[in-house]
Amino acid sequence: MGIIELLSIAVGLSMDAFAVSACIGLGLSVNTDGTKTKNISKSRVSRVNLKSGAIVGLYFGFFQAAMPLIGYFAGVWFSDKISAIGDWIAFLLLLFVGLKMIKESFGKSGENGECGADNPLRIKKMLPLAFATSIDALAVGVSFAFMSVNIFPAVSLIGAVTFILSAAGVKIGGIFGAKFKSKAELAGGIVLVLIGVKILAEHFIAK
């Protein structure tokens, strides 16, 4: 798998984290009564800043890198037994993750919960969010085992891309709100589906 494909997967996987980060940025930019400020105030700027972006980026980046690593080693454990259908498994896993993201992009995106006005950066809120948004990466990690991906550079790239996009998502959410949340999930899902289709197409071409 080439660097362009890996980068595309990294961006696709990070879209969930980006979308939630935008919600977190929105939560950091609302008043204590839950209403969004109309003008950028000093208090608002102080909450949506480089530090908050870095914190969110580290949470999501770490989990998004760790999950495919775990999935990869789980996949390696049984890849030899079913290597003949490895491309099909990779395709189905990417298809499942991609379609799941596309479906979720059409769901309701409330502005409470992770977008709530209380501090969304507390560890008891960030850990579940980071874990939940990285579950899909676990399945992609399994698919990597069937594609003979050099796993450590791959997960490093995924973690770095997720860190950057999550940190940016906090800032974007603080300025624009969560209006781009569903579009980010939709784009990420489409990218993963297309990569899965490409893997399957190459499987038939190779034959």
N, C-alpha and C positions, 0 to 999 in steps of 0.2 A: 504494500500500500504506500502510495506516494505522499509527499508532504502536503500537497493540495487537498487530497482526500482526508488526511488526518486533521488538517486545519478546518475543513468543512464540518467534520464530525465534532470537533472541539467547539466550534461556533454553534452548531445545532444543539449539542447537549447543554451548552451554557445558556440557551434561551430561557429555559425554565428558571434558572437562577437569576438571570437578568430581569425577568418579569416580576419575580418576587422582590428583588432588590428595588425595583421601581416602586413597588408597594411600600417597602420599608422607607424609602425616601419620602414618599407621600406622608407616611405616618410621622416622620420626623419634622415635617413642614406644616403640621396642623396645630391649631391652638389647643389648649388644655381642655376646652369644651368639645373638641372633636370637629370644629369647623376649620376650613382651610383659610389661611390668610390671603387677602387679596393683594397685598403689597409685600415685597420682601423686607422683612424686619431684621434687626440685629439678632434677635433670639432665634429666628428661623435660620439665618445664615450660620449661626454658631452650631446648630444641630445637624444641618446638611453640609458637612465639610469633608476635608481630606481624611480626617481620622475615622469618621463614621463609615466612609466609603471603604477605607482599608480594612476595618473590622469585618464588614459584611463580605468583602472580597476574600479575606483569609478563611472565613468560615466556609463559604461556598466553594472556593478554590481547593481547599484541603479535601473536603468530602468528595468533590467531583473528580479529584485525582485518585483518591484512595479506593473508591468503589470499583472503577474499571480494573484496578490492579488486583483486587480481590476476585472479581469476576474472571479475570484472565487466568489466574492460577487454578480457579475452580474448573474452568474450561479445559486447561491443559491436562488436568487429571483424567478426563475421559475423552479427550480429542482423538487419541489414537484408536479408540474403540469404534468411533463413528466418523472417521476422517473422510470417508467416501461421500458423506452428505454434509460436510462442513460448510460449503458455500450456501446450501439451502438453509442451514441453521442460522448462519450469519444474516442471510436475507430476511428470514422470518423474525429474528430478534430486532433487527433495525426497522422492519416494517411495523412490528408491534409497538415499539417505542415511538416511532414517528406518527403513526395513526392515533396513538393515545394522546400525544401532544396536540395534534390537530383537533381532536375531539374536545379536549379541555380548553382550547382557544375559543370555542364557541359557547362555553359555559359562562355562567354569571361570575363576574369578578367583583366581589364586594370590596368595600373600602374600610371594613372593620377587620378584626383578626390581625393578620400581619401588617395591615395598613392602619391599625388603630392609633389613637392619639397618644396612648401611654408608650413608654420607652420600648421600642421593638428590638433594641440591641441587647436586651438582657439574655443571659446564657440559656435560660429555660425556654426562651422563645426561639433563639437562633439555632440551637442544636436540632430541635425537631424539624425546623424549616430546611436546614442544610442537609439533614439526612433524607427528608422526603424528596427534595429536588434532585438528589443524587442516585436514587434507586434505579432510575432508567440507565444510568451510567454503568451499573452493575451488569445489566444485560448486554450492553455494548462491549464491556470487558470480556464477557464470555465469547462474543463473536470474534474478538481480536485473536483469541486462542486458535480459532479455525482459519484465520487469515495470516498466521505467522507474522504478526506485527511485532516490531521491536518495542516491547511494552513500556520500558522506563522512559525513553524519549516521548512516547505517545502520551502517557499519563502526565508527564511534566508539561507538555504542550496544552493538554486539556485543562490542567490546574491553572496554568498561567493565563490562558484565554478567559477562563471563568472568573479569575480574580479581576482582570482588567474590565470585563463587561459588567460584572456585579458592582464593582466600585463606580463605574460610569452610570449604571442603572440607578444607584442611590441618588446621584446628582440629577439625573434626568427626571426621576420620580419626584424629587423635591421641587423641580421647576414646572414640569408639565402635568404632574399627577400620574395616574395609572392608565392613561388613555392608550398607551402603546403596549400594554401587557399582553392582550390577546394576539396582537399582530406579531409580537416576538415569538410567542409559543407556536403560532401557525407557521411562521417562517422556519423555525427550528425543526418542526415536525416534517415539513416538506423536504428539507435538506436531507434528513435521515432516511426518509422513504426513497428518495432519488439515489442515494448512495447504495442502499440495499438493492435496488433494481439494477444498478450498474454492476454490482458484484455478481448477481445472478446472470446478467447478460454476458459477462466475461466468462462465466462458468460454461455456458453453452458455446461460446465462440472458441474456447480452448479445446472443446471436443470436436 
